[in-house]
């Protein structure tokens, strides 16, 4: 169990941080960039949830519950990324993203998407404030995915397939969730190609 009773440790004052296996790396290391982007994504989803709070109960509350599960899963993903895969005995079993977490997202995408009309144009990140925040979350999710792929491409580094699938599905989920929120209110704002030429 995590126990935080001191917030500052002074161990990172020289630009390094500790990983879950006890090793130390520069704070600019691609592994730190990857789980840092996941942390930023989690905060953005928190902002979207705060905006959802003003939109009522019922289905909105169900979406909020789903986003709460996503936030918890993102801490799982951060823990996964923070602990490099190794044959060494860490003294504990590292937390890893499960394929079931990605499969749950697929089921939730299908459920939300069933209420939506097919798109005939790209969607602008607009409409309800919560929907726009979900679009922002989606773009941060795509950046987190790129950081994870950069890490996975490095010699000697590994990112599990389950983690990569999860983050890829999550960006799709956030897109569909933003459309679903807009359907409850203002509706999608569609791109009009060349509208201002």
FIKOLZA-1660 file (N, C-alpha, C; in steps of 0.1 Angstrom, whole numbers, plus 5000, padded with zeros to 4 digits):
% residues 197
   i   px   py   pz ch aa at
   1 5008 4988 5000  A  X  N
   1 5000 5000 5000  A  X CA
   1 5009 5012 5000  A  X  C
   2 5004 5023 4993  A  X  N
   2 5012 5035 4992  A  X CA
   2 5010 5043 5005  A  X  C
   3 5020 5049 5010  A  X  N
   3 5019 5057 5022  A  X CA
   3 5028 5069 5020  A  X  C
   4 5022 5081 5019  A  X  N
   4 5029 5094 5017  A  X CA
   4 5027 5102 5029  A  X  C
   5 5038 5104 5037  A  X  N
   5 5037 5113 5048  A  X CA
   5 5047 5125 5046  A  X  C
   6 5056 5124 5037  A  X  N
   6 5065 5135 5033  A  X CA
   6 5063 5137 5018  A  X  C
   7 5060 5150 5014  A  X  N
   7 5058 5153 5000  A  X CA
   7 5071 5156 4993  A  X  C
   8 5080 5163 5000  A  X  N
   8 5093 5165 4993  A  X CA
   8 5104 5156 5000  A  X  C
   9 5112 5151 4991  A  X  N
   9 5123 5142 4996  A  X CA
   9 5137 5147 4993  A  X  C
  10 5138 5157 4984  A  X  N
  10 5150 5163 4979  A  X CA
  10 5158 5153 4971  A  X  C
  11 5153 5141 4968  A  X  N
  11 5161 5132 4960  A  X CA
  11 5161 5135 4945  A  X  C
  12 5152 5144 4941  A  X  N
  12 5151 5147 4927  A  X CA
  12 5157 5161 4924  A  X  C
  13 5164 5167 4933  A  X  N
  13 5169 5180 4931  A  X CA
  13 5180 5182 4921  A  X  C
  14 5186 5171 4917  A  X  N
  14 5196 5171 4907  A  X CA
  14 5191 5166 4893  A  X  C
  15 5178 5165 4892  A  X  N
  15 5173 5162 4878  A  X CA
  15 5171 5147 4876  A  X  C
  16 5171 5139 4887  A  X  N
  16 5169 5125 4885  A  X CA
  16 5157 5121 4893  A  X  C
  17 5151 5109 4890  A  X  N
  17 5140 5104 4897  A  X CA
  17 5141 5089 4898  A  X  C
  18 5135 5083 4908  A  X  N
  18 5135 5068 4910  A  X CA
  18 5124 5061 4903  A  X  C
  19 5127 5050 4897  A  X  N
  19 5117 5041 4891  A  X CA
  19 5113 5031 4900  A  X  C
  20 5103 5023 4897  A  X  N
  20 5097 5013 4905  A  X CA
  20 5106 5002 4908  A  X  C
  21 5117 5000 4901  A  X  N
  21 5126 4989 4903  A  X CA
  21 5138 4994 4912  A  X  C
  22 5137 5007 4916  A  X  N
  22 5148 5012 4924  A  X CA
  22 5159 5019 4917  A  X  C
  23 5159 5018 4903  A  X  N
  23 5169 5025 4896  A  X CA
  23 5166 5040 4895  A  X  C
  24 5176 5048 4891  A  X  N
  24 5174 5062 4890  A  X CA
  24 5178 5066 4875  A  X  C
  25 5169 5075 4870  A  X  N
  25 5171 5080 4856  A  X CA
  25 5169 5095 4856  A  X  C
  26 5174 5101 4845  A  X  N
  26 5171 5115 4844  A  X CA
  26 5156 5118 4842  A  X  C
  27 5151 5129 4847  A  X  N
  27 5137 5132 4846  A  X CA
  27 5132 5134 4832  A  X  C
  28 5142 5135 4823  A  X  N
  28 5139 5136 4808  A  X CA
  28 5139 5123 4801  A  X  C
  29 5141 5112 4808  A  X  N
  29 5141 5099 4802  A  X CA
  29 5128 5096 4796  A  X  C
  30 5128 5089 4784  A  X  N
  30 5115 5086 4777  A  X CA
  30 5105 5078 4786  A  X  C
  31 5110 5070 4796  A  X  N
  31 5101 5063 4805  A  X CA
  31 5093 5073 4813  A  X  C
  32 5101 5083 4818  A  X  N
  32 5094 5093 4827  A  X CA
  32 5085 5102 4818  A  X  C
  33 5089 5105 4806  A  X  N
  33 5080 5112 4797  A  X CA
  33 5067 5105 4795  A  X  C
  34 5068 5092 4793  A  X  N
  34 5056 5084 4791  A  X CA
  34 5047 5084 4803  A  X  C
  35 5052 5081 4815  A  X  N
  35 5042 5081 4826  A  X CA
  35 5039 5095 4830  A  X  C
  36 5047 5105 4827  A  X  N
  36 5043 5119 4830  A  X CA
  36 5031 5123 4821  A  X  C
  37 5031 5119 4808  A  X  N
  37 5020 5122 4799  A  X CA
  37 5007 5115 4804  A  X  C
  38 5009 5103 4809  A  X  N
  38 4997 5096 4815  A  X CA
  38 4992 5103 4827  A  X  C
  39 5000 5108 4835  A  X  N
  39 4996 5116 4847  A  X CA
  39 4989 5129 4842  A  X  C
  40 4994 5136 4832  A  X  N
  40 4987 5148 4827  A  X CA
  40 4973 5144 4821  A  X  C
  41 4972 5133 4815  A  X  N
  41 4960 5128 4809  A  X CA
  41 4950 5126 4821  A  X  C
  42 4954 5120 4832  A  X  N
  42 4946 5118 4843  A  X CA
  42 4940 5131 4849  A  X  C
  43 4949 5141 4849  A  X  N
  43 4944 5154 4854  A  X CA
  43 4934 5160 4845  A  X  C
  44 4936 5159 4832  A  X  N
  44 4927 5164 4822  A  X CA
  44 4913 5158 4823  A  X  C
  45 4913 5145 4826  A  X  N
  45 4900 5137 4827  A  X CA
  45 4893 5142 4840  A  X  C
  46 4901 5145 4850  A  X  N
  46 4896 5151 4863  A  X CA
  46 4888 5164 4860  A  X  C
  47 4894 5172 4851  A  X  N
  47 4887 5185 4848  A  X CA
  47 4874 5182 4840  A  X  C
  48 4874 5172 4831  A  X  N
  48 4862 5169 4824  A  X CA
  48 4852 5164 4834  A  X  C
  49 4856 5156 4843  A  X  N
  49 4846 5151 4853  A  X CA
  49 4840 5162 4862  A  X  C
  50 4848 5172 4865  A  X  N
  50 4843 5184 4872  A  X CA
  50 4833 5191 4864  A  X  C
  51 4835 5192 4851  A  X  N
  51 4825 5199 4842  A  X CA
  51 4812 5190 4841  A  X  C
  52 4814 5177 4841  A  X  N
  52 4802 5168 4840  A  X CA
  52 4793 5170 4852  A  X  C
  53 4798 5174 4864  A  X  N
  53 4791 5174 4876  A  X CA
  53 4779 5184 4875  A  X  C
  54 4780 5194 4866  A  X  N
  54 4769 5203 4864  A  X CA
  54 4758 5199 4854  A  X  C
  55 4760 5187 4848  A  X  N
  55 4750 5184 4838  A  X CA
  55 4739 5174 4842  A  X  C
  56 4738 5171 4855  A  X  N
  56 4727 5163 4859  A  X CA
  56 4732 5149 4864  A  X  C
  57 4721 5140 4866  A  X  N
  57 4724 5127 4871  A  X CA
  57 4720 5117 4860  A  X  C
  58 4717 5105 4864  A  X  N
  58 4713 5094 4854  A  X CA
  58 4724 5090 4846  A  X  C
  59 4723 5091 4833  A  X  N
  59 4733 5086 4824  A  X CA
  59 4746 5094 4825  A  X  C
  60 4745 5107 4829  A  X  N
  60 4757 5115 4831  A  X CA
  60 4765 5109 4843  A  X  C
  61 4758 5106 4853  A  X  N
  61 4764 5100 4865  A  X CA
  61 4771 5086 4861  A  X  C
  62 4765 5079 4852  A  X  N
  62 4771 5066 4848  A  X CA
  62 4784 5069 4840  A  X  C
  63 4784 5079 4832  A  X  N
  63 4796 5083 4825  A  X CA
  63 4807 5087 4835  A  X  C
  64 4803 5095 4845  A  X  N
  64 4812 5099 4855  A  X CA
  64 4819 5087 4862  A  X  C
  65 4811 5078 4865  A  X  N
  65 4816 5065 4871  A  X CA
  65 4826 5058 4862  A  X  C
  66 4823 5058 4850  A  X  N
  66 4832 5051 4840  A  X CA
  66 4845 5059 4839  A  X  C
  67 4844 5072 4839  A  X  N
  67 4856 5080 4839  A  X CA
  67 4864 5079 4852  A  X  C
  68 4858 5077 4863  A  X  N
  68 4864 5074 4875  A  X CA
  68 4872 5061 4874  A  X  C
  69 4867 5051 4868  A  X  N
  69 4874 5038 4866  A  X CA
  69 4886 5040 4857  A  X  C
  70 4884 5048 4847  A  X  N
  70 4895 5052 4838  A  X CA
  70 4906 5058 4845  A  X  C
  71 4903 5068 4854  A  X  N
  71 4914 5074 4862  A  X CA
  71 4921 5064 4870  A  X  C
  72 4914 5055 4876  A  X  N
  72 4921 5045 4884  A  X CA
  72 4930 5036 4875  A  X  C
  73 4925 5033 4864  A  X  N
  73 4933 5025 4854  A  X CA
  73 4945 5032 4850  A  X  C
  74 4944 5046 4849  A  X  N
  74 4956 5054 4845  A  X CA
  74 4967 5053 4855  A  X  C
  75 4963 5053 4868  A  X  N
  75 4973 5051 4878  A  X CA
  75 4979 5037 4877  A  X  C
  76 4971 5027 4873  A  X  N
  76 4977 5013 4870  A  X CA
  76 4987 5014 4859  A  X  C
  77 4983 5022 4848  A  X  N
  77 4992 5023 4837  A  X CA
  77 5005 5030 4841  A  X  C
  78 5004 5041 4849  A  X  N
  78 5016 5048 4854  A  X CA
  78 5025 5039 4862  A  X  C
  79 5019 5030 4871  A  X  N
  79 5027 5021 4878  A  X CA
  79 5034 5011 4869  A  X  C
  80 5027 5006 4859  A  X  N
  80 5032 4997 4849  A  X CA
  80 5045 5004 4842  A  X  C
  81 5043 5016 4837  A  X  N
  81 5053 5022 4830  A  X CA
  81 5065 5026 4839  A  X  C
  82 5062 5029 4851  A  X  N
  82 5073 5033 4861  A  X CA
  82 5082 5022 4865  A  X  C
  83 5078 5009 4862  A  X  N
  83 5086 4998 4866  A  X CA
  83 5090 4990 4854  A  X  C
  84 5103 4992 4850  A  X  N
  84 5108 4984 4838  A  X CA
  84 5106 4969 4840  A  X  C
  85 5104 4962 4829  A  X  N
  85 5104 4948 4830  A  X CA
  85 5118 4943 4832  A  X  C
  86 5119 4934 4841  A  X  N
  86 5133 4929 4845  A  X CA
  86 5132 4915 4850  A  X  C
  87 5143 4907 4849  A  X  N
  87 5143 4894 4855  A  X CA
  87 5147 4894 4869  A  X  C
  88 5151 4906 4874  A  X  N
  88 5156 4907 4888  A  X CA
  88 5144 4906 4898  A  X  C
  89 5147 4901 4910  A  X  N
  89 5137 4899 4920  A  X CA
  89 5135 4913 4926  A  X  C
  90 5123 4919 4924  A  X  N
  90 5120 4932 4930  A  X CA
  90 5115 4931 4944  A  X  C
  91 5112 4919 4949  A  X  N
  91 5106 4918 4962  A  X CA
  91 5091 4920 4962  A  X  C
  92 5085 4922 4951  A  X  N
  92 5071 4924 4949  A  X CA
  92 5067 4921 4935  A  X  C
  93 5054 4919 4933  A  X  N
  93 5049 4917 4919  A  X CA
  93 5045 4930 4913  A  X  C
  94 5052 4935 4903  A  X  N
  94 5048 4948 4897  A  X CA
  94 5034 4948 4891  A  X  C
  95 5027 4959 4893  A  X  N
  95 5014 4960 4887  A  X CA
  95 5015 4962 4872  A  X  C
  96 5008 4955 4864  A  X  N
  96 5008 4956 4850  A  X CA
  96 4993 4957 4844  A  X  C
  97 4992 4965 4834  A  X  N
  97 4979 4966 4827  A  X CA
  97 4975 4953 4822  A  X  C
  98 4962 4949 4824  A  X  N
  98 4956 4937 4819  A  X CA
  98 4949 4939 4806  A  X  C
  99 4949 4928 4798  A  X  N
  99 4940 4929 4786  A  X CA
  99 4926 4932 4789  A  X  C
 100 4921 4928 4801  A  X  N
 100 4907 4930 4804  A  X CA
 100 4904 4945 4805  A  X  C
 101 4914 4953 4809  A  X  N
 101 4911 4968 4810  A  X CA
 101 4908 4974 4796  A  X  C
 102 4915 4969 4786  A  X  N
 102 4913 4974 4772  A  X CA
 102 4900 4968 4767  A  X  C
 103 4896 4956 4771  A  X  N
 103 4884 4950 4766  A  X CA
 103 4872 4957 4772  A  X  C
 104 4873 4961 4785  A  X  N
 104 4862 4969 4791  A  X CA
 104 4860 4982 4784  A  X  C
 105 4871 4989 4780  A  X  N
 105 4869 5001 4772  A  X CA
 105 4862 4999 4759  A  X  C
 106 4865 4988 4752  A  X  N
 106 4858 4985 4740  A  X CA
 106 4843 4983 4742  A  X  C
 107 4839 4976 4753  A  X  N
 107 4825 4974 4756  A  X CA
 107 4818 4988 4759  A  X  C
 108 4825 4996 4766  A  X  N
 108 4820 5009 4769  A  X CA
 108 4819 5018 4757  A  X  C
 109 4828 5017 4748  A  X  N
 109 4828 5025 4735  A  X CA
 109 4815 5021 4728  A  X  C
 110 4813 5008 4726  A  X  N
 110 4802 5003 4719  A  X CA
 110 4789 5007 4725  A  X  C
 111 4788 5007 4738  A  X  N
 111 4775 5012 4745  A  X CA
 111 4773 5026 4743  A  X  C
 112 4783 5035 4744  A  X  N
 112 4781 5049 4741  A  X CA
 112 4778 5052 4727  A  X  C
 113 4785 5045 4718  A  X  N
 113 4784 5048 4704  A  X CA
 113 4770 5043 4698  A  X  C
 114 4763 5034 4705  A  X  N
 114 4750 5029 4701  A  X CA
 114 4740 5041 4701  A  X  C
 115 4742 5051 4709  A  X  N
 115 4733 5062 4710  A  X CA
 115 4736 5074 4700  A  X  C
 116 4747 5072 4692  A  X  N
 116 4751 5083 4684  A  X CA
 116 4748 5081 4669  A  X  C
 117 4746 5092 4662  A  X  N
 117 4744 5091 4647  A  X CA
 117 4758 5090 4641  A  X  C
 118 4759 5083 4630  A  X  N
 118 4772 5082 4623  A  X CA
 118 4776 5096 4619  A  X  C
 119 4789 5098 4618  A  X  N
 119 4795 5111 4614  A  X CA
 119 4796 5112 4599  A  X  C
 120 4793 5124 4594  A  X  N
 120 4796 5128 4580  A  X CA
 120 4807 5138 4578  A  X  C
 121 4813 5142 4589  A  X  N
 121 4824 5152 4589  A  X CA
 121 4832 5150 4602  A  X  C
 122 4844 5156 4602  A  X  N
 122 4852 5156 4614  A  X CA
 122 4845 5165 4625  A  X  C
 123 4848 5162 4637  A  X  N
 123 4842 5170 4648  A  X CA
 123 4852 5179 4654  A  X  C
 124 4847 5192 4656  A  X  N
 124 4856 5202 4663  A  X CA
 124 4855 5200 4678  A  X  C
 125 4866 5202 4685  A  X  N
 125 4866 5201 4700  A  X CA
 125 4858 5213 4705  A  X  C
 126 4845 5212 4706  A  X  N
 126 4836 5223 4710  A  X CA
 126 4823 5217 4716  A  X  C
 127 4813 5225 4718  A  X  N
 127 4800 5221 4723  A  X CA
 127 4800 5223 4738  A  X  C
 128 4795 5213 4745  A  X  N
 128 4795 5213 4760  A  X CA
 128 4809 5214 4765  A  X  C
 129 4811 5222 4776  A  X  N
 129 4824 5223 4782  A  X CA
 129 4830 5210 4785  A  X  C
 130 4823 5201 4791  A  X  N
 130 4828 5188 4794  A  X CA
 130 4832 5180 4782  A  X  C
 131 4825 5182 4771  A  X  N
 131 4829 5175 4758  A  X CA
 131 4842 5180 4753  A  X  C
 132 4844 5194 4754  A  X  N
 132 4856 5199 4750  A  X CA
 132 4868 5195 4758  A  X  C
 133 4865 5193 4771  A  X  N
 133 4876 5188 4780  A  X CA
 133 4879 5173 4777  A  X  C
 134 4869 5166 4773  A  X  N
 134 4872 5152 4769  A  X CA
 134 4880 5151 4756  A  X  C
 135 4877 5161 4747  A  X  N
 135 4886 5162 4735  A  X CA
 135 4900 5165 4739  A  X  C
 136 4902 5175 4748  A  X  N
 136 4915 5178 4752  A  X CA
 136 4922 5165 4758  A  X  C
 137 4914 5158 4766  A  X  N
 137 4919 5146 4772  A  X CA
 137 4924 5136 4761  A  X  C
 138 4915 5135 4750  A  X  N
 138 4919 5126 4739  A  X CA
 138 4932 5130 4733  A  X  C
 139 4935 5143 4731  A  X  N
 139 4947 5147 4725  A  X CA
 139 4959 5144 4734  A  X  C
 140 4957 5145 4747  A  X  N
 140 4968 5142 4756  A  X CA
 140 4970 5127 4756  A  X  C
 141 4959 5119 4755  A  X  N
 141 4960 5105 4754  A  X CA
 141 4969 5101 4742  A  X  C
 142 4966 5107 4731  A  X  N
 142 4974 5104 4719  A  X CA
 142 4989 5107 4721  A  X  C
 143 4992 5118 4728  A  X  N
 143 5006 5121 4731  A  X CA
 143 5012 5111 4740  A  X  C
 144 5004 5107 4750  A  X  N
 144 5009 5096 4759  A  X CA
 144 5012 5083 4751  A  X  C
 145 5004 5080 4742  A  X  N
 145 5006 5068 4733  A  X CA
 145 5019 5070 4725  A  X  C
 146 5021 5082 4720  A  X  N
 146 5033 5084 4712  A  X CA
 146 5046 5083 4721  A  X  C
 147 5045 5088 4733  A  X  N
 147 5056 5087 4743  A  X CA
 147 5059 5072 4746  A  X  C
 148 5048 5064 4748  A  X  N
 148 5049 5050 4751  A  X CA
 148 5056 5043 4739  A  X  C
 149 5052 5046 4727  A  X  N
 149 5058 5040 4715  A  X CA
 149 5072 5044 4713  A  X  C
 150 5076 5056 4717  A  X  N
 150 5090 5060 4716  A  X CA
 150 5098 5052 4726  A  X  C
 151 5093 5050 4738  A  X  N
 151 5099 5042 4748  A  X CA
 151 5101 5027 4743  A  X  C
 152 5090 5022 4738  A  X  N
 152 5090 5008 4733  A  X CA
 152 5100 5006 4722  A  X  C
 153 5103 5016 4714  A  X  N
 153 5112 5015 4703  A  X CA
 153 5127 5015 4707  A  X  C
 154 5130 5019 4720  A  X  N
 154 5143 5020 4725  A  X CA
 154 5149 5006 4728  A  X  C
 155 5162 5005 4725  A  X  N
 155 5168 4992 4728  A  X CA
 155 5168 4990 4743  A  X  C
 156 5164 4978 4747  A  X  N
 156 5165 4974 4761  A  X CA
 156 5152 4978 4768  A  X  C
 157 5143 4985 4762  A  X  N
 157 5131 4990 4769  A  X CA
 157 5119 4982 4764  A  X  C
 158 5109 4980 4772  A  X  N
 158 5097 4972 4769  A  X CA
 158 5085 4980 4774  A  X  C
 159 5074 4980 4765  A  X  N
 159 5061 4984 4769  A  X CA
 159 5052 4973 4765  A  X  C
 160 5043 4968 4774  A  X  N
 160 5035 4956 4770  A  X CA
 160 5025 4960 4760  A  X  C
 161 5021 4950 4752  A  X  N
 161 5011 4951 4742  A  X CA
 161 4998 4955 4749  A  X  C
 162 4995 4950 4761  A  X  N
 162 4982 4953 4768  A  X CA
 162 4982 4968 4771  A  X  C
 163 4993 4974 4775  A  X  N
 163 4994 4988 4778  A  X CA
 163 4992 4996 4766  A  X  C
 164 4998 4992 4755  A  X  N
 164 4996 5000 4742  A  X CA
 164 4982 4999 4737  A  X  C
 165 4976 4987 4738  A  X  N
 165 4962 4986 4734  A  X CA
 165 4953 4994 4742  A  X  C
 166 4955 4994 4756  A  X  N
 166 4947 5002 4765  A  X CA
 166 4947 5017 4761  A  X  C
 167 4959 5022 4759  A  X  N
 167 4960 5037 4757  A  X CA
 167 4954 5040 4743  A  X  C
 168 4955 5031 4733  A  X  N
 168 4949 5033 4720  A  X CA
 168 4934 5033 4721  A  X  C
 169 4928 5023 4728  A  X  N
 169 4914 5023 4730  A  X CA
 169 4909 5035 4738  A  X  C
 170 4917 5039 4748  A  X  N
 170 4912 5050 4756  A  X CA
 170 4910 5063 4748  A  X  C
 171 4919 5066 4738  A  X  N
 171 4917 5078 4730  A  X CA
 171 4904 5077 4722  A  X  C
 172 4901 5065 4717  A  X  N
 172 4888 5062 4710  A  X CA
 172 4876 5065 4720  A  X  C
 173 4878 5059 4732  A  X  N
 173 4867 5061 4742  A  X CA
 173 4864 5075 4745  A  X  C
 174 4875 5083 4747  A  X  N
 174 4874 5097 4750  A  X CA
 174 4867 5105 4739  A  X  C
 175 4870 5101 4726  A  X  N
 175 4863 5107 4715  A  X CA
 175 4848 5104 4715  A  X  C
 176 4845 5092 4717  A  X  N
 176 4830 5088 4717  A  X CA
 176 4823 5094 4729  A  X  C
 177 4830 5094 4740  A  X  N
 177 4824 5100 4752  A  X CA
 177 4821 5115 4750  A  X  C
 178 4830 5122 4743  A  X  N
 178 4828 5136 4741  A  X CA
 178 4816 5138 4732  A  X  C
 179 4814 5130 4722  A  X  N
 179 4803 5131 4713  A  X CA
 179 4790 5128 4721  A  X  C
 180 4791 5118 4729  A  X  N
 180 4779 5114 4737  A  X CA
 180 4775 5125 4747  A  X  C
 181 4784 5132 4753  A  X  N
 181 4781 5144 4761  A  X CA
 181 4775 5155 4753  A  X  C
 182 4780 5157 4741  A  X  N
 182 4774 5168 4733  A  X CA
 182 4760 5164 4728  A  X  C
 183 4757 5151 4727  A  X  N
 183 4744 5147 4723  A  X CA
 183 4734 5150 4734  A  X  C
 184 4738 5150 4747  A  X  N
 184 4730 5154 4758  A  X CA
 184 4726 5169 4758  A  X  C
 185 4734 5177 4751  A  X  N
 185 4732 5191 4751  A  X CA
 185 4733 5198 4738  A  X  C
 186 4744 5204 4736  A  X  N
 186 4746 5213 4724  A  X CA
 186 4747 5206 4711  A  X  C
 187 4751 5193 4711  A  X  N
 187 4753 5186 4698  A  X CA
 187 4767 5188 4693  A  X  C
 188 4771 5179 4684  A  X  N
 188 4785 5180 4678  A  X CA
 188 4786 5193 4670  A  X  C
 189 4798 5199 4671  A  X  N
 189 4802 5210 4662  A  X CA
 189 4811 5204 4651  A  X  C
 190 4806 5204 4639  A  X  N
 190 4813 5198 4628  A  X CA
 190 4822 5207 4620  A  X  C
 191 4833 5201 4615  A  X  N
 191 4842 5209 4607  A  X CA
 191 4835 5211 4593  A  X  C
 192 4837 5223 4588  A  X  N
 192 4832 5227 4575  A  X CA
 192 4845 5230 4567  A  X  C
 193 4849 5221 4558  A  X  N
 193 4862 5223 4550  A  X CA
 193 4861 5236 4542  A  X  C
 194 4872 5244 4544  A  X  N
 194 4873 5257 4536  A  X CA
 194 4863 5267 4539  A  X  C
 195 4857 5267 4551  A  X  N
 195 4846 5276 4554  A  X CA
 195 4850 5291 4555  A  X  C
 196 4863 5293 4557  A  X  N
 196 4867 5307 4559  A  X CA
 196 4877 5311 4548  A  X  C
 197 4877 5304 4537  A  X  N
 197 4886 5308 4525  A  X CA
 197 4881 5321 4519  A  X  C
% end
